[in-house]
Amino acid sequence: MTEEKKPQRKKIRATGEMNRIMADYFLELDQAAKTGDKKIAWCTSVGPAELLLAMGFLVYYPENHGAMLGSTRMAAELIPHANALGYSPDICSYLTSDIGSYVTGQTPLTKIFGIEKVPKPDVLVFNTNQCRDVKDWLAWYAREFKVPMLGIHTHRNPSGLNDTVISSVAKQMEEMVEPLEQISGNKFDIDELKKRVALSRECSALWKTVLDTAANVPSPLTFFDGTIHMGPAVVLRGNQQAVDYYKLLIAELEERVKNKEAAVEGERFRLYWEGMPIWGRLRAHSELFTSLQTCVLASTYCNSWIFTDFDPEDPFNSTAKAYTELFIVRGDDVKEQYMKRMIDHFKIDGIIYHDAKTCPNNSNNRYGMPQRLEKETGLPSLTINGDLNDMRLVSDEQTRTNVEAFIEQLEENR
């Protein structure tokens, strides 16, 4: 008897180039940390990176390192070390796994790039648009390294963004200039900031084009591809390398669209992923959905690095608006309207909600949203219980059973 051929997820050729530029990014940070030739700023993932780049800093993102700890499945062994320092097992597992990584001297950068440790910061910069955890996270390192910490406190859960909200964030950003001048030894140059904002805007527009290719039937892209290829948009926005990479990726995806090449062979169903990725199960979940000829093709998570409001002619206010329009910041009424637009745009058959145990700020199933959206759109949904990094909170058997039952439900409804 011949073995039945399983559906496959199509690999992206541009991945090799992405891996190269990501390696260059980390190796430059490592070299600067060793030589002291350039100052290094740690920045939360949706913090004022453009300002830091304009001031001459190399920028390192601890959340990116946290995701690497999750995807390499190192996190579960490291989290208890942060718990021993007084950090609860219930708070952000990016935070606890990253601090556990530091205190044990273990990092995935060693295996991937041959880098011994994360780069020591000269300054730490946060924006609470995501959650309070990012401030507490960098505060630990500020005490450990004895370096200054600067931050922006963003209004959370607003429905509308009025001038008061935007000007408050912009003013806090402007107030960073003087201390950053002192730390960097460089004078602030408004033209350099405009240049960085323009590059971030172009990167953002190209990243949106990448993700929007998934609106085609069949989709040339999956959510799981997006979680990997978002890397340049996260750590290299404001730099030409990200712009160049996404032009390359778009050309490949447009070729797929032209030839009607599906990311998931034999695509039958199209799903939307709401919430954080389960980093330690990306491959397993990709293979699970692919085996069911189901393409998880869009998400609010990957869209978090689309900033349509960047305007290089008004860098402070436009950056403040862009970083406060972020999905995670907004009230449920705004989130639900956004998701309805995404459902229509991407021709979605159902929604997967990830209830991440340690990430309440980006688990949007807890206050009735799935039920409200199903009532308004008629789309069924499934909630997967898990976590972004702590795989002790993930049940593979339960996930598989629930996903298979959900796809059966979609088949019955069709």
N, C-alpha and C positions, 0 to 999 in steps of 0.2 A: 504494500500500500504506500503510495506517495504521500508525503507530508503536505498538508494544506498550506499554501503560501499565505503568510501573514501580511496585512497592509503595512506599508512603510511610511515613515516621515522623511521627506526629501531633505537632504543636507544642503546647507548654504555654502557655496564656494568661497564667498568673501570672508568666511570665518577666519581663515589663515591670516588675512591682512589685519583683521580686527585684533587677533591675538598678538600680532607684531607691534601694533601701535600701543596696545595696553602694556606690553612688556617694556617698551621704551619709556612709557609714563612712569612705571614703578621703578625702573632702573635709574631714571633721572633723579627721582626723589631720594633713592638710596645713596646715589653719588653725592648729592647736595648735603645729605645728613652727615656723610663721612668727611667732606671737605669744608663744609661751612660756606661754600661759595655763594649760595643763595639761601634766603630766609624761607622757612616753611610754615605755612598756615594750615591748621586743621580746620575743616569747615563741615558743618552738617550738610546733608545732601541737597537741600533746597535753601541754602544760605547764600550770602552775598558774594559768591565766587568771583563775579566780574570785577567787583571792587578790589578784591584781594589780588587778582591777576594784574589789574591796572597798577597796583602799588608795588609790583615786582616780586610777589611771593609765588612759590610753587605751592599748589593746593592739594592737600591729601584729605580724603573723605572716609572717616571711620565707619560709616554705614556700609560703604562698599566693601570694606574689610570684613564687616559683620556678615554680609551676604556670602562672602567667600568662605567664612568659617562654617556657614550653614550648608553651602553647596558641597563642601569637602567633607561634611559630616563630622567635623571636629568639635562642634559646639557642645554637644551633650556632656562630654568629658570635662569641658572647661567651665561650664556654668557654675558647678558647685564651688569653685574657687572664689567666684564673686559673691556667691551666697554666704561664704564664710566671712567675707568682709562686711556683711550686713545688708547686702542687696537681696531683696525678696525674689524667690523663684517666679513670682507672678508678674514682675516688671519685664520690660523689653528684653527679649533674649538676644538681640543684637548687642545691647549694653553689657549684659552679664557674660556672654561668650567672649566679647572683645576684651573686657577687663580680665577675665579668666585667661585669655590668650597672653595678655601682657605679663601677668604675674607668674605664669608658668614658663614664659619664654618660648612659646610655641606659636607659629604663624604659618598659614598656607603659602605665604610668599616664599618661604624657604624651598618647599618642594617644587613650586611652579616656576619661580624666577631665580632661585639661588640666593635670595635676600634673607639675611639673618634675622632682622627685626624691623618693625615699623619705624618710619622716620620720626625723630624727636621734633616736636613743634617749637616754634618761636612765639606763636600766639595761637589761641583757640577761639573759634568764632562760631556762634550758634544762632539759629532762628527757631523759635518755638512754634512756627507754623505747623509743624508735624505733631509735636507733643512736648510735654515737660521733660520727658526722659532724656532728650538730647542735651538739655542744659545740665542735668545731673551727671550725665555721662562725661561730658567735657570738663565739668567741675572736678571730677575725680582726677583726671589727668592734669588739670591746672595745679592741683595740690601736689600730685606726684612729681611733675616736672618743674614746679615752681616757676611757671610762666603765666603771663596775663591771659585773661579770658574776656572777650567782648561778646555782646549778644543783642539780638532783636527780640522783643516780646510782641508777638503778633496776636491781634484780636482773634478769638476762635469762635467758630460756628456762626458767622454772620450770614444773613440771607443776602442783603445788598452790600456793596462796597462803596460807601460814600467818601467824600473828600477827607473827612475826619480820620477814618480808618487808614486810608492810603497815606495821607500826610504824616500820620503818626509813625508809620513804618519807615517812610522815606527820611524823616527827621532823625530817627535812631540810626539809620544807615549813614547819613551825613556826619553824625557825631562820632562815627568810628574813624573818620579820616585823620584827625589830629593824632590819636594814639597810634594808628597804623603807620603814620609818617615817622613817629619816634622809634617804633619797633623795627621798621624796614630800613630806615635811613634814607628813604626816597621821598621827594616832594610829590604831592598829589598832582596828577596831570589829567584834566578833564577830557582832553582829546584821546588819551589812552583808554580811559573808561568808556568813552563813546565807541572806540574801536572794539573793545571786548564785548560790549553789549550788542553791537552789530553782529559780531561773530556768533554770539549765543543765539541771537534771533535767527540767523541763517541756519545754525545747527538745529534749532527747535523746529523750524519750518520743514527742513529735510527729514527730521525724525517723524514728524506728523505724516509726511508723504509715505515714508516707510510703513507706518502702521496702517494708513488708509488703504494700502494695497490689499489688505485683508477684506475689504468690502467687496472685492471681486468674487465671483463664484466660478470655479472653486477658489478658495483662498490660497495664495502663494506663501502664506506666512502663518505661523502659530504663535500663541501666547508664549509658549516655551522658547521659541526662537527669540521673541521680543525681550524676554528677561535676560538673555545673553547679550544680544546686540544693542541693548540700551546702554551698555558700558561706556562708550565714548560720549553719549549725551550726558551721562552722570559726571564723569571725572574729567572730560576734555572739552566741555562746552566753554566757549570763550576762546578756543584755540582752533587754528586752521585745520589741524589733523582730524577733528571730528567732522568738519564740513566735508573734507575730501573723502573720508570714509563713507559717509552716508550717500554721497553721489555714486560711489562704486556699488553700494548695496542696492540702491534704487534701480540702477541699470539692470542688475541681475533679477530683481523682483519683477520689473516691467517686462523682461524677457519671458519670465514664467507666465505672467498674465497673458501676454500675446499668444503664447503656445498652449494656454489653458492647462498648465502644469500645476497640479495640486500639491500643497505642502503635505496633506494627508491623503494618501492614495484611496480613491473611491469615496471621497467625502460625502457623507449622508446627512450629518447633523452639524450645526454651527452653534457653538456655545460661547458665552461671555463669562470671564472670570472676574469676580469682584473680591477684592481684598489682597492681602500679601501673598506672594508665592510661598510654597512650602519648599524651601531651598534644597533640603536634603532628599527630596523626592521628585525633583524636576524630571529626571530621566524616567523613573518608574511611572509617573503620572502621564508623561508624554506617550510612553508605550501603551499604557492602559487605554487612553482615549483613542490612540491610533488604531489599536486592535479592534475597537468598536466602530471604526471608520467615522470618527467624530473629531471635528476640528475645534479646539478651543482657540479662538482666533483674535479675541480682543479683550481688553481689560482697562480698568481705571488706573491700575498700578503703572503699566508701561506708559500710559498717557500723562503721568505725573511730570514728565520732562518735556511737555509741550507748553511753551510760554508765548502765547500769541501777542501779549501786550508789550514786549520789549520794544523800546523806541530809543535809538542812539541819540536823538536830539533832546531827549528828556530822560537821562539815564536813571536818576534817583527815583523819580515818581513812577516811571514805567516799570522799573525793576520791582519796586514796592508793590505795585498792582499785580504784576505777573506772579510774584511769590505769595500773594495773599488770595489770588483767585484759585489757588491749588485746591483740588477736589477734597483732600483730607481736612482742609481748614473750614469748609463751608457747612451750612446747616442742611438738614435732611431734605428740605423742600428743594434746594438748589441741586443737591445730589440726585434726587429722583428725576428731576427734569433733564439733567445731563444724561442719566442712564437711559431714559426713554429715547433721547436723540441717538444714542449709541446703538440701541436695539434696532432702530429703524435703519440707521446707516449701514450697519454690518449684517443685517438680515438674520437676526439671532433667533434660534429655536428654543433656547432655554438658558438659565443663568446658574452658575456655580458660585455660591458664597463660601468663602473661607473664613470660618470663625477661629482666628488665631488667638490662642489662649493668652499670650503675653503681649498682644497688640490690640487693645480695645479701641485705640484711636483709628485704626484702619480695618476694623471688623464691622461692617455696616449692616449686619443681619440682626442686631440685638434689640432694635427698637421698632420692629414691625415693618421695616422697609420691604422685605420679600413679599409679605402679604399684601401691602399696599400696591406694589408694582404689579403683582399678579392680577389683582382685581382690576387695575387700569389697563393692562396690556394683554392679559390672558396667557402670558408666558409662565410656564412652570419653573420652579427653581429647586435646587438641592443645596443644603448646607453641609459642608465638610468640616468636621472638628479637627483641629491640628495646631500647628504653630509655624512661625517663620523659620526658627532655628532649632528649637528643642524637640528632637525627634522622639523623645520619650513620651511626648504628648500626641503622637500620631499612631493610629491603628491602620496598618496597611490592609488587613483583611476586611475591616469595617468599611474603609474607603472603597475598595474594589466592589464589595457587595452593594453598597449604596449607589455607586456610579452605574453599575450594570443594571440595577433596577430602574434608575432614572432614564437610561437610554431605552429600556423596554417601554417605559411610560411614554416617551416621545414617539416611539414607533406606534403605540396604540392610538395616540392622539392624531397621528398624521392621516 
